[in-house]
Amino acid sequence: MNKVILLFLIISTISVLPAHSQSVDEALRDSVIRHAQIYIGTPYRRGQSSPKAFDCSGFTSYIYRHFGYDLYRTADGQKKNAVKIVAKTELKPGDLVFFKGRNAKQDRIGHVGMVVEADSIGNFKFIHASIKGVTITDGNKDYYRTRFVAAGRIVPERIEPLELLPAEGVKVPDYILDLQ
């Protein structure tokens, strides 16, 4: 009986999914956003991608690199990293949002941010490195609403949790095998 209790404690401690059955991709998105929010207030500096200073694409690439994603270093390039282009009504935390630069008449993508929250009618807030530093901004703010170009998903949907397998040469106790 003690072995069963011990096994339960071990399995519950190393569980990949939170108790409220959040999917792996949702948990990853939440972790990405929490990590990004650590840098709120970090100064803006063109061409920078470090905790001391960021530009917009430097910020998003730095955050995603922490989770094993290697994004292009420019805002325009990061659109190519998206596994899926999504409509505003489909936005999820962690999605990248792309905007025209200072000249709204040009079609070139000049700015990128990361969605922190969104609703089903296309409203969203995003975290980004702006001239004021890393901050969270409402996507409906005129400046960004009129410059919005596209949104892209970096974290794929339906990531399957990895099965925990013993390392080669590790003997699994019989009482664990009996429970399978």
KOLFIZA-565083 format. One line per field, with one value per residue (C-alpha): residue number from 0; residue in one letter; x negated, z, y negated. Coordinates in pm, whole numbers, plus 50000, padded with zeros to 5 digits. Layout:
lumlum	NUM, ...
romar	a, ...
c1	X, ...
c3	Z, ...
c2	Y, ...
! end
This chain:
lumlum	0, 1, 2, 3, 4, 5, 6, 7, 8, 9, 10, 11, 12, 13, 14, 15, 16, 17, 18, 19, 20, 21, 22, 23, 24, 25, 26, 27, 28, 29, 30, 31, 32, 33, 34, 35, 36, 37, 38, 39, 40, 41, 42, 43, 44, 45, 46, 47, 48, 49, 50, 51, 52, 53, 54, 55, 56, 57, 58, 59, 60, 61, 62, 63, 64, 65, 66, 67, 68, 69, 70, 71, 72, 73, 74, 75, 76, 77, 78, 79, 80, 81, 82, 83, 84, 85, 86, 87, 88, 89, 90, 91, 92, 93, 94, 95, 96, 97, 98, 99, 100, 101, 102, 103, 104, 105, 106, 107, 108, 109, 110, 111, 112, 113, 114, 115, 116, 117, 118, 119, 120, 121, 122, 123, 124, 125, 126, 127, 128, 129, 130, 131, 132, 133, 134, 135, 136, 137, 138, 139, 140, 141, 142, 143, 144, 145, 146, 147, 148, 149, 150, 151, 152, 153, 154, 155, 156, 157, 158, 159, 160, 161, 162, 163, 164, 165, 166, 167, 168, 169, 170, 171, 172, 173, 174, 175, 176, 177, 178, 179
romar	m, n, k, v, i, l, l, f, l, i, i, s, t, i, s, v, l, p, a, h, s, q, s, v, d, e, a, l, r, d, s, v, i, r, h, a, q, i, y, i, g, t, p, y, r, r, g, q, s, s, p, k, a, f, d, c, s, g, f, t, s, y, i, y, r, h, f, g, y, d, l, y, r, t, a, d, g, q, k, k, n, a, v, k, i, v, a, k, t, e, l, k, p, g, d, l, v, f, f, k, g, r, n, a, k, q, d, r, i, g, h, v, g, m, v, v, e, a, d, s, i, g, n, f, k, f, i, h, a, s, i, k, g, v, t, i, t, d, g, n, k, d, y, y, r, t, r, f, v, a, a, g, r, i, v, p, e, r, i, e, p, l, e, l, l, p, a, e, g, v, k, v, p, d, y, i, l, d, l, q
c1	50000, 49716, 49562, 49887, 49907, 49543, 49604, 49907, 49701, 49421, 49658, 49854, 49531, 49394, 49724, 49689, 50044, 50186, 50475, 50737, 50647, 50491, 50348, 49973, 49989, 50198, 49954, 49662, 49836, 49901, 49537, 49420, 49638, 49533, 49169, 49223, 49388, 49070, 48916, 49183, 49001, 48680, 48552, 48585, 48268, 48261, 48081, 48075, 48189, 48081, 48234, 48064, 48243, 48462, 48602, 48937, 48817, 48524, 48773, 48997, 48700, 48535, 48853, 48921, 48554, 48596, 48851, 48648, 48793, 48543, 48717, 48582, 48435, 48662, 49034, 49095, 48890, 49080, 49402, 49236, 49180, 49555, 49693, 50030, 50152, 50457, 50742, 50783, 51086, 50864, 50584, 50438, 50178, 49830, 49938, 49731, 49901, 49741, 49778, 49665, 49381, 49396, 49504, 49855, 49867, 49595, 49690, 49368, 49394, 49201, 49316, 49402, 49553, 49689, 50055, 50111, 50490, 50758, 51131, 51341, 51435, 51079, 50984, 50639, 50359, 49999, 49659, 49382, 49068, 49180, 48989, 49108, 48954, 49124, 49491, 49842, 50061, 50424, 50441, 50740, 50528, 50557, 50186, 50176, 50530, 50460, 50120, 50220, 50107, 50137, 50104, 49917, 49911, 49570, 49679, 49860, 50195, 50240, 49886, 49886, 49720, 49414, 49445, 49207, 48977, 48699, 48346, 48160, 48028, 48267, 48460, 48826, 48955, 49207, 49476, 49477, 49499, 49787, 49988, 49977
c3	50000, 50084, 49744, 49569, 49769, 49690, 49320, 49323, 49483, 49229, 48932, 49060, 49124, 48772, 48593, 48281, 48288, 48558, 48770, 48575, 48264, 48068, 47743, 47690, 47425, 47655, 47941, 47712, 47588, 47949, 48038, 47739, 47846, 48212, 48103, 47871, 48149, 48357, 48116, 48140, 48173, 48003, 47781, 47403, 47199, 46824, 46726, 47081, 47205, 47566, 47912, 47926, 47617, 47330, 47000, 46900, 46714, 46952, 47237, 47074, 46953, 47297, 47474, 47236, 47237, 47610, 47513, 47232, 46937, 46701, 46541, 46268, 46397, 46205, 46243, 45878, 45911, 46220, 46019, 45824, 46153, 46212, 46187, 46104, 46009, 46223, 46214, 46498, 46614, 46656, 46856, 47155, 47409, 47261, 46902, 46728, 46587, 46300, 46218, 45957, 46072, 46132, 45773, 45763, 45384, 45329, 45322, 45492, 45836, 46076, 46422, 46610, 46948, 47137, 47236, 47613, 47602, 47336, 47296, 47028, 46856, 46775, 47066, 47207, 47424, 47334, 47495, 47288, 47296, 47205, 47213, 47578, 47656, 47704, 47773, 47725, 47477, 47367, 47005, 46951, 47013, 46690, 46612, 46616, 46490, 46168, 46119, 46192, 45910, 46031, 46321, 46336, 46571, 46689, 46942, 46753, 46880, 47034, 47154, 47300, 47639, 47630, 47787, 48076, 47996, 48216, 48106, 47939, 48198, 48472, 48634, 48685, 49012, 48967, 49164, 48905, 48619, 48797, 48792, 48415
c2	50000, 49758, 49828, 49731, 49406, 49330, 49398, 49167, 48890, 48930, 48928, 48628, 48437, 48489, 48446, 48234, 48097, 47873, 48003, 47806, 48011, 47729, 47865, 47872, 47598, 47375, 47430, 47344, 47028, 46921, 46983, 46778, 46483, 46503, 46506, 46209, 46005, 46031, 45779, 45507, 45177, 45297, 45014, 45006, 45002, 45063, 45383, 45522, 45861, 45897, 45848, 45506, 45368, 45490, 45383, 45536, 45845, 45884, 45910, 46173, 46379, 46360, 46477, 46765, 46872, 46939, 47205, 47361, 47170, 47009, 46710, 46488, 46165, 45923, 45853, 45941, 46259, 46371, 46382, 46665, 46854, 46882, 47235, 47077, 46729, 46653, 46402, 46152, 46353, 46662, 46500, 46682, 46573, 46611, 46543, 46279, 45970, 45779, 45411, 45165, 44943, 44567, 44506, 44656, 44610, 44871, 45238, 45346, 45508, 45290, 45396, 45715, 45792, 46093, 46138, 46154, 46173, 46181, 46227, 46393, 46066, 45963, 45740, 45807, 45676, 45740, 45712, 45556, 45348, 44998, 44673, 44652, 44993, 45330, 45263, 45403, 45215, 45243, 45357, 45126, 44818, 44614, 44621, 45004, 45072, 44882, 45050, 45411, 45643, 46003, 46244, 46572, 46869, 46988, 47253, 47529, 47649, 47993, 48061, 48411, 48465, 48686, 49028, 49073, 49362, 49496, 49422, 49705, 49949, 49831, 50115, 50031, 50179, 50463, 50283, 50004, 50252, 50429, 50105, 50070
! end
